[in-house]
C-alpha cells in the first residue's frame, strides 16, 4: 500500500520567540523542517511528501528543500486557519493511488524510520496507528485556578502515553472522519477517527522525537542534532 507523508509547517511558532518562522529556525547546520523531510524522503515506503506551509514561508521552505536535495516532495500547499484545516488541505493534495497517509508535525525534527515504518505497518492492518511514548512523570488532576489550585487525584501513569507524530491512517478513513467531524475542535488527527468509532493502535516512538515549541526546546534539539542521521 502506497504512503503519502503530509508534513505540517504552516504554524508561525510565536512561543518560540524567534525572528524566523519555526520551520526555518536553524538547528545545527540546517533548518528545523529539513530534518523530518529528509527522514521521510529516505524511507522507501513513502511514495510522496506533501508540505503544508503558509503564504509567508512557502518560498523559503521550497528553497530549503532544493538546497538540501530533499526528494519526494511533490507539492507545497497552503495551510488553513486551524491545524485540522491545514491537514485537510494536505489531504486533498494526496495522489489518488495512495492508500495510507502519515501526518507529521514539522516541529518534530527527529522522527526516525523505525517509528514511521512500525506505524505504517500497523495502520495497514488496523486502519489507524499513532506514535507515542509512555509518560515518565507523575501526573495529577487538579481543581481550582490560579493561587487556589489543589490536587484532585493522582492519575495512574501506567495507562498514560504522550502522543507524538506521525499518525498514520488509511486515506479513506481519514477523509470520512474529516467530512463528518472536521469542524470540531481537536488537538490531533486521531481524535477525528476516534469519533468514527476507531481505536488507533499505539506504536512506541522515541523520547528524542520532541516537539520544538519554546526556546528551551531549541537547546535540547541542538544537542540531539549532533547525533542525528537521516533515516
C-alpha positions as CSV (number, residue, x, y, z in Angstrom):
1,X,0.0,0.0,0.0
2,X,1.5,3.3,-1.1
3,X,2.1,6.0,1.6
4,X,1.9,9.8,1.4
5,X,3.6,11.9,4.2
6,X,1.9,15.2,5.0
7,X,4.3,17.4,6.9
8,X,2.8,20.4,8.6
9,X,4.8,23.6,8.5
10,X,2.2,26.4,8.4
11,X,2.4,27.5,12.0
12,X,4.1,30.7,13.0
13,X,5.7,29.4,16.2
14,X,5.1,32.5,18.3
15,X,6.0,30.8,21.5
16,X,9.5,30.1,20.1
17,X,10.1,33.9,20.2
18,X,12.3,33.7,17.1
19,X,12.5,36.3,14.3
20,X,12.3,33.3,11.9
21,X,9.3,31.1,11.2
22,X,9.7,27.9,13.2
23,X,10.2,25.6,10.3
24,X,13.2,27.7,9.2
25,X,14.9,28.1,12.6
26,X,18.4,26.6,12.3
27,X,19.2,23.6,14.4
28,X,22.8,22.8,13.9
29,X,23.6,23.2,10.2
30,X,20.1,23.1,8.7
31,X,16.6,24.4,9.2
32,X,14.3,22.5,11.5
33,X,11.9,21.4,8.7
34,X,14.8,19.8,6.8
35,X,15.3,17.0,9.4
36,X,12.0,15.3,9.2
37,X,11.7,15.8,5.5
38,X,15.0,14.1,4.9
39,X,13.9,11.1,7.1
40,X,10.6,10.6,5.2
41,X,12.5,11.1,1.9
42,X,14.9,8.2,2.8
43,X,12.1,5.8,3.6
44,X,11.3,3.5,0.7
45,X,7.7,3.0,2.0
46,X,6.9,6.7,1.4
47,X,5.9,7.5,-2.2
48,X,5.5,11.2,-1.9
49,X,5.7,14.1,0.6
50,X,3.2,17.0,0.8
51,X,4.4,20.0,2.7
52,X,1.8,22.4,4.2
53,X,3.2,25.9,4.5
54,X,1.9,29.4,4.9
55,X,1.9,32.3,2.5
56,X,4.9,33.9,4.1
57,X,7.3,30.9,4.5
58,X,6.3,28.9,1.4
59,X,9.1,30.2,-0.9
60,X,11.8,29.8,1.8
61,X,10.7,26.3,2.6
62,X,10.9,25.5,-1.2
63,X,14.4,26.9,-1.3
64,X,15.5,24.8,1.7
65,X,14.0,21.7,0.0
66,X,16.1,22.4,-3.1
67,X,19.3,23.4,-1.1
68,X,19.3,20.2,0.9
69,X,18.2,18.0,-2.0
70,X,15.2,16.5,-0.3
71,X,13.4,14.2,-2.7
72,X,9.8,13.1,-2.9
73,X,8.3,16.5,-2.1
74,X,5.7,16.6,-4.8
75,X,3.7,19.7,-3.6
76,X,3.8,22.6,-1.2
77,X,0.2,23.6,-0.3
78,X,-1.0,26.4,1.9
79,X,-2.4,25.7,5.3
80,X,-5.6,26.9,6.9
81,X,-6.8,28.8,10.0
82,X,-6.6,25.8,12.3
83,X,-4.3,22.7,12.4
84,X,-7.1,20.4,11.1
85,X,-7.7,22.8,8.2
86,X,-4.0,22.5,7.2
87,X,-4.2,18.7,7.4
88,X,-7.3,18.7,5.2
89,X,-5.6,20.9,2.6
90,X,-2.7,18.5,2.6
91,X,-5.0,15.5,2.3
92,X,-6.7,17.0,-0.7
93,X,-3.3,17.1,-2.5
94,X,-2.5,13.4,-2.0
95,X,-2.3,11.3,-5.1
96,X,-5.3,9.1,-5.8
97,X,-3.2,5.9,-5.8
98,X,-2.1,6.4,-2.2
99,X,-3.8,4.2,0.4
100,X,-2.2,5.5,3.6
101,X,-1.3,8.9,4.8
102,X,1.2,9.8,7.6
103,X,0.5,13.1,9.2
104,X,3.6,14.6,10.8
105,X,4.3,17.9,12.7
106,X,7.2,19.6,11.0
107,X,8.1,20.9,14.5
108,X,9.2,17.3,15.4
109,X,12.5,17.1,13.5
110,X,13.9,13.9,14.9
111,X,11.4,11.2,13.9
112,X,13.2,8.0,12.8
113,X,12.4,5.4,10.3
114,X,11.7,2.5,12.7
115,X,8.8,4.5,14.2
116,X,7.5,5.5,10.8
117,X,7.7,2.0,9.4
118,X,6.0,0.5,12.5
119,X,3.1,3.0,12.3
120,X,2.7,2.3,8.6
121,X,2.7,-1.5,9.1
122,X,0.1,-1.3,11.9
123,X,-2.1,1.2,10.1
124,X,-2.2,-1.0,7.1
125,X,-3.8,-3.7,9.3
126,X,-5.9,-1.7,11.7
127,X,-6.7,1.5,9.8
128,X,-5.0,3.9,12.2
129,X,-1.8,3.9,14.2
130,X,-0.1,6.7,16.2
131,X,3.4,7.1,17.6
132,X,3.9,7.8,21.3
133,X,5.9,7.1,24.4
134,X,4.8,6.2,28.0
135,X,4.6,9.1,30.3
136,X,7.6,9.3,32.7
137,X,6.4,11.9,35.2
138,X,3.7,11.6,37.9
139,X,0.5,13.2,36.7
140,X,-2.0,14.8,39.0
141,X,-5.5,16.0,38.2
142,X,-6.2,19.4,39.8
143,X,-9.1,21.6,40.8
144,X,-9.3,25.4,41.0
145,X,-7.5,28.2,39.3
146,X,-4.5,30.5,40.0
147,X,-3.4,30.5,43.6
148,X,-6.2,28.2,44.6
149,X,-5.2,25.2,42.5
150,X,-5.3,22.0,44.6
151,X,-4.7,18.3,43.8
152,X,-7.9,16.4,43.0
153,X,-6.3,13.0,42.5
154,X,-3.2,11.3,41.1
155,X,-3.6,9.5,37.8
156,X,-2.2,6.0,37.2
157,X,0.6,6.8,34.7
158,X,0.9,3.1,33.6
159,X,-2.1,3.8,31.4
160,X,-0.9,7.2,30.1
161,X,1.1,7.8,26.9
162,X,2.4,11.1,25.4
163,X,1.2,11.1,21.8
164,X,3.6,12.2,19.1
165,X,3.5,12.2,15.3
166,X,3.5,10.7,12.7
167,X,-0.1,9.5,12.9
168,X,-0.9,7.1,10.1
169,X,-4.3,6.4,8.7
170,X,-6.0,4.7,5.8
171,X,-6.7,7.6,3.5
172,X,-10.4,6.9,3.0
173,X,-11.0,6.6,6.8
174,X,-9.3,9.9,7.5
175,X,-11.2,11.6,4.7
176,X,-14.5,10.3,6.0
177,X,-13.6,11.5,9.5
178,X,-12.9,15.0,8.2
179,X,-16.1,15.1,6.3
180,X,-18.1,14.2,9.4
181,X,-16.2,15.8,12.2
182,X,-13.7,18.2,10.6
183,X,-15.3,21.3,12.2
184,X,-14.9,20.0,15.7
185,X,-12.1,21.4,17.9
186,X,-9.4,18.6,18.2
187,X,-5.8,18.5,19.2
188,X,-4.7,15.7,16.9
189,X,-6.0,13.8,13.9
190,X,-6.5,10.6,15.9
191,X,-9.4,12.3,17.7
192,X,-11.3,12.6,14.5
193,X,-11.1,8.9,13.7
194,X,-11.9,8.1,17.3
195,X,-15.2,9.9,16.7
196,X,-15.8,7.3,13.9
197,X,-15.5,4.5,16.5
198,X,-12.0,3.5,15.5
199,X,-9.4,3.0,18.3
200,X,-6.0,3.7,16.9
201,X,-3.1,1.3,17.7
202,X,-0.1,2.8,19.6
203,X,3.4,2.4,18.3
204,X,6.4,3.0,20.5
205,X,8.3,6.1,19.5
206,X,11.3,7.9,21.0
207,X,11.8,10.4,23.7
208,X,14.1,12.2,21.2
209,X,11.0,12.9,19.0
210,X,10.4,16.2,20.7
211,X,8.2,18.9,19.5
212,X,10.1,22.2,19.3
213,X,7.7,24.8,20.8
214,X,9.7,27.1,23.2
215,X,13.2,28.5,23.4
216,X,14.1,25.7,25.9
217,X,13.2,23.1,23.4
218,X,15.8,24.5,21.0
219,X,18.6,23.9,23.5
220,X,17.5,20.2,23.7
221,X,17.1,20.0,19.9
222,X,20.6,21.2,19.2
223,X,22.0,18.6,21.4
224,X,20.0,15.8,19.7
225,X,21.0,17.2,16.2
226,X,24.7,16.4,16.9
227,X,23.9,12.7,16.6
228,X,21.2,12.8,14.1
229,X,21.2,10.8,10.9
230,X,18.5,10.8,8.2
231,X,16.6,7.6,8.3
